[in-house]
Amino acid sequence: MSALSAKRLTARYPGQPASAPALLNLDLELPAGERLLLLGPNGAGKSTFIRVFAGLMHATAGDALVLDKPPRLARQQLGVVSHATFLYDELTALENLRFYAELYGVVKPRQRSATLLERVGLADLANERVGRLSRGQQQRVTIARALLHDPPVLLLDEPDTGLDVAAFGLLEDLIRSHTVVMTTHDLTHGLRLGTRLGVLSHGRLVHEQTGISPADAAALSDLLEDLARR
């Protein structure tokens, strides 16, 4: 069973012409345990892909499945990091996580929240209001939130935003045991985290690759520059 499956997946935003949807006839299978790095120029469809599989956007045509279920029925199996943190500025880091843990029905929500804040290196800031944290610290809280209910699948839209070297190392350790789809503007980070690659252009999957490594950076950089000019 694939962890994620897209079959002739097409998605379009309201008002977007049918001739130029955000995603078009996309076919993709992601085996469990793999980490898919999703690249492409701005507007290629990366964030739309994340939104569809997170259940935040309906497909216009085709199928999107998470562990053989439609995304809206698989939310307990998903952890999501989006562009926006969706944290509550007036609540502390611990209060934010506890609130979401209770929504997910996590057993011992306070204990689980405290444990994850420790894992992302924020135990000493657990009682600090999120609005006073730096952007990188807020991102750590967001990553901890995505892991609260121990989901097997993570959808990470630029999870490295604002992270310093130490925090990026924590992220690398935290996601290794999960199936992951992630986007990033930092090719070096992406090639460290990913095990396979998908490149989007104008909503189409134009390149797939397994067994990626930092040695692929130059060729991929050239490919992305070429796609950006089209």
PyRosetta script that sets phi, psi and omega in degrees:
from pyrosetta import init, pose_from_sequence

init()
pose = pose_from_sequence("MSALSAKRLTARYPGQPASAPALLNLDLELPAGERLLLLGPNGAGKSTFIRVFAGLMHATAGDALVLDKPPRLARQQLGVVSHATFLYDELTALENLRFYAELYGVVKPRQRSATLLERVGLADLANERVGRLSRGQQQRVTIARALLHDPPVLLLDEPDTGLDVAAFGLLEDLIRSHTVVMTTHDLTHGLRLGTRLGVLSHGRLVHEQTGISPADAAALSDLLEDLARR")
pose.set_psi(1, 130.9)
pose.set_omega(1, 175.4)
pose.set_phi(2, -74.6)
pose.set_psi(2, 144.8)
pose.set_omega(2, 175.3)
pose.set_phi(3, -71.0)
pose.set_psi(3, -41.6)
pose.set_omega(3, 175.5)
pose.set_phi(4, -131.6)
pose.set_psi(4, 142.0)
pose.set_omega(4, 180.0)
pose.set_phi(5, -142.5)
pose.set_psi(5, 128.9)
pose.set_omega(5, 173.0)
pose.set_phi(6, -119.7)
pose.set_psi(6, 128.2)
pose.set_omega(6, 179.6)
pose.set_phi(7, -128.5)
pose.set_psi(7, 110.6)
pose.set_omega(7, -178.0)
pose.set_phi(8, 48.3)
pose.set_psi(8, 42.8)
pose.set_omega(8, -175.1)
pose.set_phi(9, -73.7)
pose.set_psi(9, 124.8)
pose.set_omega(9, 176.2)
pose.set_phi(10, -127.9)
pose.set_psi(10, 135.9)
pose.set_omega(10, 178.9)
pose.set_phi(11, -140.3)
pose.set_psi(11, 139.3)
pose.set_omega(11, -176.9)
pose.set_phi(12, -140.0)
pose.set_psi(12, 138.2)
pose.set_omega(12, 176.4)
pose.set_phi(13, -82.2)
pose.set_psi(13, 155.6)
pose.set_omega(13, 176.8)
pose.set_phi(14, -55.1)
pose.set_psi(14, 130.4)
pose.set_omega(14, -179.7)
pose.set_phi(15, 87.0)
pose.set_psi(15, -9.4)
pose.set_omega(15, 179.6)
pose.set_phi(16, -78.8)
pose.set_psi(16, 133.5)
pose.set_omega(16, -177.1)
pose.set_phi(17, -63.2)
pose.set_psi(17, 145.2)
pose.set_omega(17, -180.0)
pose.set_phi(18, -62.1)
pose.set_psi(18, -25.7)
pose.set_omega(18, -178.4)
pose.set_phi(19, -77.7)
pose.set_psi(19, -13.0)
pose.set_omega(19, -177.8)
pose.set_phi(20, -141.2)
pose.set_psi(20, 65.5)
pose.set_omega(20, 179.9)
pose.set_phi(21, -72.3)
pose.set_psi(21, 167.2)
pose.set_omega(21, 179.3)
pose.set_phi(22, -68.9)
pose.set_psi(22, -34.0)
pose.set_omega(22, 173.7)
pose.set_phi(23, -132.5)
pose.set_psi(23, 141.7)
pose.set_omega(23, -175.1)
pose.set_phi(24, -137.8)
pose.set_psi(24, 114.9)
pose.set_omega(24, 172.7)
pose.set_phi(25, 48.1)
pose.set_psi(25, 48.5)
pose.set_omega(25, -174.7)
pose.set_phi(26, -88.2)
pose.set_psi(26, 127.1)
pose.set_omega(26, 176.1)
pose.set_phi(27, -116.1)
pose.set_psi(27, 128.3)
pose.set_omega(27, -177.8)
pose.set_phi(28, -160.6)
pose.set_psi(28, 139.4)
pose.set_omega(28, 175.3)
pose.set_phi(29, -126.6)
pose.set_psi(29, 127.2)
pose.set_omega(29, 179.0)
pose.set_phi(30, -117.4)
pose.set_psi(30, 109.6)
pose.set_omega(30, 179.4)
pose.set_phi(31, -65.7)
pose.set_psi(31, 152.8)
pose.set_omega(31, 177.3)
pose.set_phi(32, -58.5)
pose.set_psi(32, 138.8)
pose.set_omega(32, 177.9)
pose.set_phi(33, 89.4)
pose.set_psi(33, -10.8)
pose.set_omega(33, 178.8)
pose.set_phi(34, -86.6)
pose.set_psi(34, 155.1)
pose.set_omega(34, 177.7)
pose.set_phi(35, -121.3)
pose.set_psi(35, 108.8)
pose.set_omega(35, -175.4)
pose.set_phi(36, -90.1)
pose.set_psi(36, 119.5)
pose.set_omega(36, 171.8)
pose.set_phi(37, -89.0)
pose.set_psi(37, 119.6)
pose.set_omega(37, -177.0)
pose.set_phi(38, -106.9)
pose.set_psi(38, 114.7)
pose.set_omega(38, -176.8)
pose.set_phi(39, -117.6)
pose.set_psi(39, 166.1)
pose.set_omega(39, 176.4)
pose.set_phi(40, 157.6)
pose.set_psi(40, 160.6)
pose.set_omega(40, 177.6)
pose.set_phi(41, -63.1)
pose.set_psi(41, 168.8)
pose.set_omega(41, 174.1)
pose.set_phi(42, -56.9)
pose.set_psi(42, 135.5)
pose.set_omega(42, 180.0)
pose.set_phi(43, 82.4)
pose.set_psi(43, 7.2)
pose.set_omega(43, -177.1)
pose.set_phi(44, -74.8)
pose.set_psi(44, -21.2)
pose.set_omega(44, -179.9)
pose.set_phi(45, 117.0)
pose.set_psi(45, 8.3)
pose.set_omega(45, -175.7)
pose.set_phi(46, -64.1)
pose.set_psi(46, -51.3)
pose.set_omega(46, -178.9)
pose.set_phi(47, -66.9)
pose.set_psi(47, -33.3)
pose.set_omega(47, 176.4)
pose.set_phi(48, -62.8)
pose.set_psi(48, -41.9)
pose.set_omega(48, 176.9)
pose.set_phi(49, -56.6)
pose.set_psi(49, -48.1)
pose.set_omega(49, 179.0)
pose.set_phi(50, -60.2)
pose.set_psi(50, -44.8)
pose.set_omega(50, -177.2)
pose.set_phi(51, -63.6)
pose.set_psi(51, -40.7)
pose.set_omega(51, 179.7)
pose.set_phi(52, -63.9)
pose.set_psi(52, -46.4)
pose.set_omega(52, -177.3)
pose.set_phi(53, -75.2)
pose.set_psi(53, -18.7)
pose.set_omega(53, 174.4)
pose.set_phi(54, -83.0)
pose.set_psi(54, -4.9)
pose.set_omega(54, -178.4)
pose.set_phi(55, 78.7)
pose.set_psi(55, 16.8)
pose.set_omega(55, -179.1)
pose.set_phi(56, -93.5)
pose.set_psi(56, -6.3)
pose.set_omega(56, -177.4)
pose.set_phi(57, -151.2)
pose.set_psi(57, 136.9)
pose.set_omega(57, 178.9)
pose.set_phi(58, -81.0)
pose.set_psi(58, 143.0)
pose.set_omega(58, 169.8)
pose.set_phi(59, -71.5)
pose.set_psi(59, 143.7)
pose.set_omega(59, 175.2)
pose.set_phi(60, -78.3)
pose.set_psi(60, -35.0)
pose.set_omega(60, 178.5)
pose.set_phi(61, -155.9)
pose.set_psi(61, 162.1)
pose.set_omega(61, 179.8)
pose.set_phi(62, 80.3)
pose.set_psi(62, -169.0)
pose.set_omega(62, -174.4)
pose.set_phi(63, -128.3)
pose.set_psi(63, 141.7)
pose.set_omega(63, 169.5)
pose.set_phi(64, -126.4)
pose.set_psi(64, 123.2)
pose.set_omega(64, -176.7)
pose.set_phi(65, -129.2)
pose.set_psi(65, 139.5)
pose.set_omega(65, 173.7)
pose.set_phi(66, -117.8)
pose.set_psi(66, 114.1)
pose.set_omega(66, -176.6)
pose.set_phi(67, 51.0)
pose.set_psi(67, 44.9)
pose.set_omega(67, 177.3)
pose.set_phi(68, 68.4)
pose.set_psi(68, 14.8)
pose.set_omega(68, 177.4)
pose.set_phi(69, -121.2)
pose.set_psi(69, 150.9)
pose.set_omega(69, 169.5)
pose.set_phi(70, -59.5)
pose.set_psi(70, 145.3)
pose.set_omega(70, -175.4)
pose.set_phi(71, -52.9)
pose.set_psi(71, -38.2)
pose.set_omega(71, -177.7)
pose.set_phi(72, -67.2)
pose.set_psi(72, -17.6)
pose.set_omega(72, 177.3)
pose.set_phi(73, -99.9)
pose.set_psi(73, 2.4)
pose.set_omega(73, -175.9)
pose.set_phi(74, -119.9)
pose.set_psi(74, 19.9)
pose.set_omega(74, -173.6)
pose.set_phi(75, -63.5)
pose.set_psi(75, -30.3)
pose.set_omega(75, 177.2)
pose.set_phi(76, -68.4)
pose.set_psi(76, -18.7)
pose.set_omega(76, 179.6)
pose.set_phi(77, -95.0)
pose.set_psi(77, 2.4)
pose.set_omega(77, -174.6)
pose.set_phi(78, -118.4)
pose.set_psi(78, 140.1)
pose.set_omega(78, 166.7)
pose.set_phi(79, -119.9)
pose.set_psi(79, 133.4)
pose.set_omega(79, -171.1)
pose.set_phi(80, -127.0)
pose.set_psi(80, 133.7)
pose.set_omega(80, 168.2)
pose.set_phi(81, -120.4)
pose.set_psi(81, 119.9)
pose.set_omega(81, -178.1)
pose.set_phi(82, -106.5)
pose.set_psi(82, 179.2)
pose.set_omega(82, 175.6)
pose.set_phi(83, -56.9)
pose.set_psi(83, -49.0)
pose.set_omega(83, 177.7)
pose.set_phi(84, -83.6)
pose.set_psi(84, 148.2)
pose.set_omega(84, -177.6)
pose.set_phi(85, -77.7)
pose.set_psi(85, -30.2)
pose.set_omega(85, -175.8)
pose.set_phi(86, 56.2)
pose.set_psi(86, 32.0)
pose.set_omega(86, 173.2)
pose.set_phi(87, -94.4)
pose.set_psi(87, 158.4)
pose.set_omega(87, 178.8)
pose.set_phi(88, -96.2)
pose.set_psi(88, 111.7)
pose.set_omega(88, -173.1)
pose.set_phi(89, -58.3)
pose.set_psi(89, -33.7)
pose.set_omega(89, -174.9)
pose.set_phi(90, -84.0)
pose.set_psi(90, -9.6)
pose.set_omega(90, 175.6)
pose.set_phi(91, -93.6)
pose.set_psi(91, 153.9)
pose.set_omega(91, 176.0)
pose.set_phi(92, -73.4)
pose.set_psi(92, 169.0)
pose.set_omega(92, 177.2)
pose.set_phi(93, -58.9)
pose.set_psi(93, -44.0)
pose.set_omega(93, -179.8)
pose.set_phi(94, -65.8)
pose.set_psi(94, -41.6)
pose.set_omega(94, 179.6)
pose.set_phi(95, -64.4)
pose.set_psi(95, -40.2)
pose.set_omega(95, 176.5)
pose.set_phi(96, -58.0)
pose.set_psi(96, -50.3)
pose.set_omega(96, -177.6)
pose.set_phi(97, -66.8)
pose.set_psi(97, -39.8)
pose.set_omega(97, -179.9)
pose.set_phi(98, -63.6)
pose.set_psi(98, -40.2)
pose.set_omega(98, 178.6)
pose.set_phi(99, -58.7)
pose.set_psi(99, -49.8)
pose.set_omega(99, -179.5)
pose.set_phi(100, -68.5)
pose.set_psi(100, -35.0)
pose.set_omega(100, 178.4)
pose.set_phi(101, -61.7)
pose.set_psi(101, -40.0)
pose.set_omega(101, 178.5)
pose.set_phi(102, -68.0)
pose.set_psi(102, -36.2)
pose.set_omega(102, 176.1)
pose.set_phi(103, -61.8)
pose.set_psi(103, -36.9)
pose.set_omega(103, -179.9)
pose.set_phi(104, -82.9)
pose.set_psi(104, -4.4)
pose.set_omega(104, -178.6)
pose.set_phi(105, 71.9)
pose.set_psi(105, 29.8)
pose.set_omega(105, -179.3)
pose.set_phi(106, -69.2)
pose.set_psi(106, 135.2)
pose.set_omega(106, 175.9)
pose.set_phi(107, -70.0)
pose.set_psi(107, 137.0)
pose.set_omega(107, -178.6)
pose.set_phi(108, 50.8)
pose.set_psi(108, 63.9)
pose.set_omega(108, -173.0)
pose.set_phi(109, -59.9)
pose.set_psi(109, -37.9)
pose.set_omega(109, -179.5)
pose.set_phi(110, -67.8)
pose.set_psi(110, -43.6)
pose.set_omega(110, 179.9)
pose.set_phi(111, -64.0)
pose.set_psi(111, -44.1)
pose.set_omega(111, 179.4)
pose.set_phi(112, -63.0)
pose.set_psi(112, -40.6)
pose.set_omega(112, -179.9)
pose.set_phi(113, -64.3)
pose.set_psi(113, -44.8)
pose.set_omega(113, 179.7)
pose.set_phi(114, -63.5)
pose.set_psi(114, -39.5)
pose.set_omega(114, 179.6)
pose.set_phi(115, -61.8)
pose.set_psi(115, -43.1)
pose.set_omega(115, -178.0)
pose.set_phi(116, -72.3)
pose.set_psi(116, -34.7)
pose.set_omega(116, 174.6)
pose.set_phi(117, -62.1)
pose.set_psi(117, -36.6)
pose.set_omega(117, 175.5)
pose.set_phi(118, -66.0)
pose.set_psi(118, -40.2)
pose.set_omega(118, -178.8)
pose.set_phi(119, -66.1)
pose.set_psi(119, -30.0)
pose.set_omega(119, 178.3)
pose.set_phi(120, -95.3)
pose.set_psi(120, 11.0)
pose.set_omega(120, 173.9)
pose.set_phi(121, 78.3)
pose.set_psi(121, 26.7)
pose.set_omega(121, -177.6)
pose.set_phi(122, -122.5)
pose.set_psi(122, 22.0)
pose.set_omega(122, -178.7)
pose.set_phi(123, -57.3)
pose.set_psi(123, -35.9)
pose.set_omega(123, -177.3)
pose.set_phi(124, -77.4)
pose.set_psi(124, -9.3)
pose.set_omega(124, 178.9)
pose.set_phi(125, -114.9)
pose.set_psi(125, 17.1)
pose.set_omega(125, -176.5)
pose.set_phi(126, -57.7)
pose.set_psi(126, -34.6)
pose.set_omega(126, -175.8)
pose.set_phi(127, -102.0)
pose.set_psi(127, 16.4)
pose.set_omega(127, 175.5)
pose.set_phi(128, -90.5)
pose.set_psi(128, 137.3)
pose.set_omega(128, 177.1)
pose.set_phi(129, -63.6)
pose.set_psi(129, 137.9)
pose.set_omega(129, -175.5)
pose.set_phi(130, -59.7)
pose.set_psi(130, -34.7)
pose.set_omega(130, -179.9)
pose.set_phi(131, -62.8)
pose.set_psi(131, -17.0)
pose.set_omega(131, 178.8)
pose.set_phi(132, -95.1)
pose.set_psi(132, -6.6)
pose.set_omega(132, -179.8)
pose.set_phi(133, -81.2)
pose.set_psi(133, 155.4)
pose.set_omega(133, 174.5)
pose.set_phi(134, -69.8)
pose.set_psi(134, 166.1)
pose.set_omega(134, 179.5)
pose.set_phi(135, -61.4)
pose.set_psi(135, -39.5)
pose.set_omega(135, 179.2)
pose.set_phi(136, -66.0)
pose.set_psi(136, -39.6)
pose.set_omega(136, 177.4)
pose.set_phi(137, -66.6)
pose.set_psi(137, -39.5)
pose.set_omega(137, 175.7)
pose.set_phi(138, -61.1)
pose.set_psi(138, -38.0)
pose.set_omega(138, 178.7)
pose.set_phi(139, -64.8)
pose.set_psi(139, -36.0)
pose.set_omega(139, 176.4)
pose.set_phi(140, -62.7)
pose.set_psi(140, -41.2)
pose.set_omega(140, 177.6)
pose.set_phi(141, -63.2)
pose.set_psi(141, -40.3)
pose.set_omega(141, 179.6)
pose.set_phi(142, -63.5)
pose.set_psi(142, -41.0)
pose.set_omega(142, 177.9)
pose.set_phi(143, -65.5)
pose.set_psi(143, -41.4)
pose.set_omega(143, 177.0)
pose.set_phi(144, -60.7)
pose.set_psi(144, -41.1)
pose.set_omega(144, 179.2)
pose.set_phi(145, -60.8)
pose.set_psi(145, -40.7)
pose.set_omega(145, -179.5)
pose.set_phi(146, -62.9)
pose.set_psi(146, -22.7)
pose.set_omega(146, -176.7)
pose.set_phi(147, -99.4)
pose.set_psi(147, -3.7)
pose.set_omega(147, -172.4)
pose.set_phi(148, -51.7)
pose.set_psi(148, -46.6)
pose.set_omega(148, -173.6)
pose.set_phi(149, -96.9)
pose.set_psi(149, 16.1)
pose.set_omega(149, 176.3)
pose.set_phi(150, 52.2)
pose.set_psi(150, 55.2)
pose.set_omega(150, -177.9)
pose.set_phi(151, -75.3)
pose.set_psi(151, 146.3)
pose.set_omega(151, 178.6)
pose.set_phi(152, -75.4)
pose.set_psi(152, -20.8)
pose.set_omega(152, -175.9)
pose.set_phi(153, -121.5)
pose.set_psi(153, 131.2)
pose.set_omega(153, 178.2)
pose.set_phi(154, -117.1)
pose.set_psi(154, 133.7)
pose.set_omega(154, 174.8)
pose.set_phi(155, -114.6)
pose.set_psi(155, 110.3)
pose.set_omega(155, -169.2)
pose.set_phi(156, -120.9)
pose.set_psi(156, 107.9)
pose.set_omega(156, 179.1)
pose.set_phi(157, -97.0)
pose.set_psi(157, 102.2)
pose.set_omega(157, -177.1)
pose.set_phi(158, 54.3)
pose.set_psi(158, 57.5)
pose.set_omega(158, -177.7)
pose.set_phi(159, -67.8)
pose.set_psi(159, -18.0)
pose.set_omega(159, -177.7)
pose.set_phi(160, -86.7)
pose.set_psi(160, 4.6)
pose.set_omega(160, -179.7)
pose.set_phi(161, -57.0)
pose.set_psi(161, 122.5)
pose.set_omega(161, 175.4)
pose.set_phi(162, 76.8)
pose.set_psi(162, 1.5)
pose.set_omega(162, -176.4)
pose.set_phi(163, -85.2)
pose.set_psi(163, 134.8)
pose.set_omega(163, 173.8)
pose.set_phi(164, -83.0)
pose.set_psi(164, -178.3)
pose.set_omega(164, -174.9)
pose.set_phi(165, -60.0)
pose.set_psi(165, -43.4)
pose.set_omega(165, -178.8)
pose.set_phi(166, -64.9)
pose.set_psi(166, -43.2)
pose.set_omega(166, -179.1)
pose.set_phi(167, -67.8)
pose.set_psi(167, -35.2)
pose.set_omega(167, 177.2)
pose.set_phi(168, -64.7)
pose.set_psi(168, -38.3)
pose.set_omega(168, 176.2)
pose.set_phi(169, -61.3)
pose.set_psi(169, -38.7)
pose.set_omega(169, 176.2)
pose.set_phi(170, -62.9)
pose.set_psi(170, -44.5)
pose.set_omega(170, 178.6)
pose.set_phi(171, -58.8)
pose.set_psi(171, -43.9)
pose.set_omega(171, -179.8)
pose.set_phi(172, -58.1)
pose.set_psi(172, -43.1)
pose.set_omega(172, 179.6)
pose.set_phi(173, -70.0)
pose.set_psi(173, -38.4)
pose.set_omega(173, -174.1)
pose.set_phi(174, -68.5)
pose.set_psi(174, -30.7)
pose.set_omega(174, -172.8)
pose.set_phi(175, -98.7)
pose.set_psi(175, -2.1)
pose.set_omega(175, -172.6)
pose.set_phi(176, -62.7)
pose.set_psi(176, -28.7)
pose.set_omega(176, -176.9)
pose.set_phi(177, -94.5)
pose.set_psi(177, 11.5)
pose.set_omega(177, -177.2)
pose.set_phi(178, -115.0)
pose.set_psi(178, 159.3)
pose.set_omega(178, 163.8)
pose.set_phi(179, -81.6)
pose.set_psi(179, 132.3)
pose.set_omega(179, -170.5)
pose.set_phi(180, -135.4)
pose.set_psi(180, 139.2)
pose.set_omega(180, 161.6)
pose.set_phi(181, -117.4)
pose.set_psi(181, 128.3)
pose.set_omega(181, -179.2)
pose.set_phi(182, -142.3)
pose.set_psi(182, 150.1)
pose.set_omega(182, 171.4)
pose.set_phi(183, -116.2)
pose.set_psi(183, 154.5)
pose.set_omega(183, 175.0)
pose.set_phi(184, -162.9)
pose.set_psi(184, 151.8)
pose.set_omega(184, 172.7)
pose.set_phi(185, -91.2)
pose.set_psi(185, -5.0)
pose.set_omega(185, -179.4)
pose.set_phi(186, -102.6)
pose.set_psi(186, 101.2)
pose.set_omega(186, -175.4)
pose.set_phi(187, -61.9)
pose.set_psi(187, -37.1)
pose.set_omega(187, 179.5)
pose.set_phi(188, -62.0)
pose.set_psi(188, -45.8)
pose.set_omega(188, 177.2)
pose.set_phi(189, -61.2)
pose.set_psi(189, -47.1)
pose.set_omega(189, -176.7)
pose.set_phi(190, -60.3)
pose.set_psi(190, -40.9)
pose.set_omega(190, -178.3)
pose.set_phi(191, -73.1)
pose.set_psi(191, -22.7)
pose.set_omega(191, 173.3)
pose.set_phi(192, -74.5)
pose.set_psi(192, -36.9)
pose.set_omega(192, -173.9)
pose.set_phi(193, -86.6)
pose.set_psi(193, -33.3)
pose.set_omega(193, -171.3)
pose.set_phi(194, -85.1)
pose.set_psi(194, 157.6)
pose.set_omega(194, 173.2)
pose.set_phi(195, -113.5)
pose.set_psi(195, -16.4)
pose.set_omega(195, 176.2)
pose.set_phi(196, -149.8)
pose.set_psi(196, 169.1)
pose.set_omega(196, -168.8)
pose.set_phi(197, -134.0)
pose.set_psi(197, 141.5)
pose.set_omega(197, 167.8)
pose.set_phi(198, -132.7)
pose.set_psi(198, 133.4)
pose.set_omega(198, 179.0)
pose.set_phi(199, -116.3)
pose.set_psi(199, 127.4)
pose.set_omega(199, 179.8)
pose.set_phi(200, -105.4)
pose.set_psi(200, 147.9)
pose.set_omega(200, 172.3)
pose.set_phi(201, -148.7)
pose.set_psi(201, 122.6)
pose.set_omega(201, -178.9)
pose.set_phi(202, 51.3)
pose.set_psi(202, 40.8)
pose.set_omega(202, 175.5)
pose.set_phi(203, 81.2)
pose.set_psi(203, -1.1)
pose.set_omega(203, -179.6)
pose.set_phi(204, -107.5)
pose.set_psi(204, 147.2)
pose.set_omega(204, 173.6)
pose.set_phi(205, -83.2)
pose.set_psi(205, 110.8)
pose.set_omega(205, -172.9)
pose.set_phi(206, -106.0)
pose.set_psi(206, -10.9)
pose.set_omega(206, -178.7)
pose.set_phi(207, -157.1)
pose.set_psi(207, 134.2)
pose.set_omega(207, 173.7)
pose.set_phi(208, -128.8)
pose.set_psi(208, 149.0)
pose.set_omega(208, -178.8)
pose.set_phi(209, -156.2)
pose.set_psi(209, 139.7)
pose.set_omega(209, 173.8)
pose.set_phi(210, -109.7)
pose.set_psi(210, 163.4)
pose.set_omega(210, 176.4)
pose.set_phi(211, 64.2)
pose.set_psi(211, 43.7)
pose.set_omega(211, -177.7)
pose.set_phi(212, -77.4)
pose.set_psi(212, 158.8)
pose.set_omega(212, 179.4)
pose.set_phi(213, -154.9)
pose.set_psi(213, 167.0)
pose.set_omega(213, 177.9)
pose.set_phi(214, -55.7)
pose.set_psi(214, -21.7)
pose.set_omega(214, 178.7)
pose.set_phi(215, -66.4)
pose.set_psi(215, -15.6)
pose.set_omega(215, 180.0)
pose.set_phi(216, -84.9)
pose.set_psi(216, -1.3)
pose.set_omega(216, -171.1)
pose.set_phi(217, -59.0)
pose.set_psi(217, -46.6)
pose.set_omega(217, -175.3)
pose.set_phi(218, -63.2)
pose.set_psi(218, -46.9)
pose.set_omega(218, -179.0)
pose.set_phi(219, -64.8)
pose.set_psi(219, -40.0)
pose.set_omega(219, 179.8)
pose.set_phi(220, -69.5)
pose.set_psi(220, -36.7)
pose.set_omega(220, 176.7)
pose.set_phi(221, -61.0)
pose.set_psi(221, -42.7)
pose.set_omega(221, 177.7)
pose.set_phi(222, -63.5)
pose.set_psi(222, -42.0)
pose.set_omega(222, 179.7)
pose.set_phi(223, -62.4)
pose.set_psi(223, -45.0)
pose.set_omega(223, -179.1)
pose.set_phi(224, -65.4)
pose.set_psi(224, -38.8)
pose.set_omega(224, 176.9)
pose.set_phi(225, -64.2)
pose.set_psi(225, -39.6)
pose.set_omega(225, 178.0)
pose.set_phi(226, -65.3)
pose.set_psi(226, -42.7)
pose.set_omega(226, 179.8)
pose.set_phi(227, -66.0)
pose.set_psi(227, -35.5)
pose.set_omega(227, -179.4)
pose.set_phi(228, -65.2)
pose.set_psi(228, -25.2)
pose.set_omega(228, -179.7)
pose.set_phi(229, -83.5)
pose.set_psi(229, -13.4)
pose.set_omega(229, -174.6)
pose.set_phi(230, -81.8)
pose.dump_pdb("model.pdb")
